[in-house]
Amino acid sequence: MGLEQQVMEQMKEAMKSKNEALLRGLRAIKAEIIKAKTEPGANGVITEDAELKMLQKMMKSRKDSLEIYQQQNRSDLAQKEMEEIAIIEKFLPAQLSEEALTEALKQIIAQTGATGMPDLGKVMGVASKQFAGQADGKLIAALVKQLLTNG
């Protein structure tokens, strides 16, 4: 079952149970799906890869907003962002732990023959593709930089 069908099924359940937070998050996802399907060249179809990227973008946006709201002591708005993050996470692949990611990055560094910071782009290219949806890009970059500088 595709993402759109999953969202529609869960929206029906959320409406029946009158779960406003869930419904708000699902409506946001549905709006992004519709937006992606109507973009030029999409022809009303969205690929799994595009769905994943869309969800990641939504997640990043909500996390950025959450950080701002927390800095401004706006717990009411921060709570809404946290609820939506939790809903979006349900549709993303399971996130790798920092330890598992570090071990996998060490293997990528060995495979690519990277020896220092000049090889950062080479490692990041492989890692970004391999861990798409499974780890935050900022975390991947930070760990790669740490591994390449510390050897």
N, C-alpha and C positions, 0 to 999 in steps of 0.2 A: 504494500500500500504506500503510495507516494505521500509526500509531506502535506500537500494540499488536502488530501482525503483524511489524513490523520487529524489535521487542524480542524476540519469541518466536523468530524465525529466528536472531537473533544469539545468543540463549541456547543454542540447540541447538548452534551452532558452538563456543561457549565451553565447553560441557560436553564436547564431543568433543575439543577441544584442551586441556582441563584448565586453562584460563586463569581462575584464581580471581578476580583483580582485575576482569576484564571481567564475569564472572558476578555478582560482588557488586554492581557498578554497575547491571547490567541488572535484577537482582532488585529493587533499590531503585526503579527506574523502574516496573517491573511492579506493585510494591506500591502505588505512588502512583496508577497507572492504575486498579487495582481499587478503591482507596479513592474515587477521583473518580466511578467508575461506580456506586458503591453509595450515594452521597450522596442525600439527599432531593431529588426533582425531576429527577434525572439519568436515570431510567428505563433504566439500564444502557447509556447512550450518553454518549460524551464528544466534544465538538466539537474541531476543530483549534485554535481559539482557546484553549479550556480546556487542551488539551494543552500549548500553548506557555506559558501562564501557569504551569502545574504544573512544567514543566521549568525555567522561570526561577526559580521559588520554590525548587526543589531546588538549583539552582546557587548562589543567594544564601546559602542555608543552609550549603552546603558551604564556600563562600568565607569566611563568618563563622567557621565552626569551624576552618578552616585558619589563619586569622589568630590565633585564640586558641591553637591548638596551637603555632604558631611562636613566639608570645610566651612560652609556657611551656617552650620547648625540648623539645617532644614530637615529635621527628622521625618516630617510628614511626606515630603517629596522623596527623600532617601528610601523610605519604606516602600513606596510604589515602585521605585527602580529595582530594589532587591526582589520584590515579588515577580516583576517581569523577567529579571535575570534568571530566577529559578525556573520559570516556565520555558524560556528559550533553551536553557541547559538540557531540558528533557529531550529536545530534538537533536542535540549535538552528540557526536560520539563521546564516549567516556574520556575524560582528561587523564593524561599520563601524570604520574607523580614526578616530583623534581628529581628523585633518585633514579627512577627508571629512565627519565629523559636524559639525565647526565650520562648514564651508561650507554645509551643508544647513540648519543652524540660522540662519545669517545670512539665508538666503532666507526662512525661516519668519518671522523677526523683521520682514523687509521686507514680507512678505505681510500680516501681522497689524497692521502699523503701530505696533509696540511701540517706545516711546521710552525707557523706564527701568524700574526695579524694580517700580513699581506694575503693570506689564503682564506680570510674571513668570508668573502663573497662566494667562493667555491663551496665551502662547508654549508653556508646559509642556504644556498640554492638547493642542495640535496635535502637538507633538514626541513626546510619549509614545505617542500613537496611531500616528504615522507610523513610529517607530523601534522598535516593540514587538518584542522578541526580537533586535534588531540592535545594541542598545547598552544599557549599564547605566544605569538611571535616575539613579543618583548622578552619573555622568559627564555625562549630559545636563543635569541641574540645575546642576552646577558650571559647565559651559560657557555655559549660558544666562545665569546670574548674571554671569559674567565679561564676556560680550558686552554685556549691558544696562548694566553699570556703566561699562565702558570706551567704550561708544558704538560 
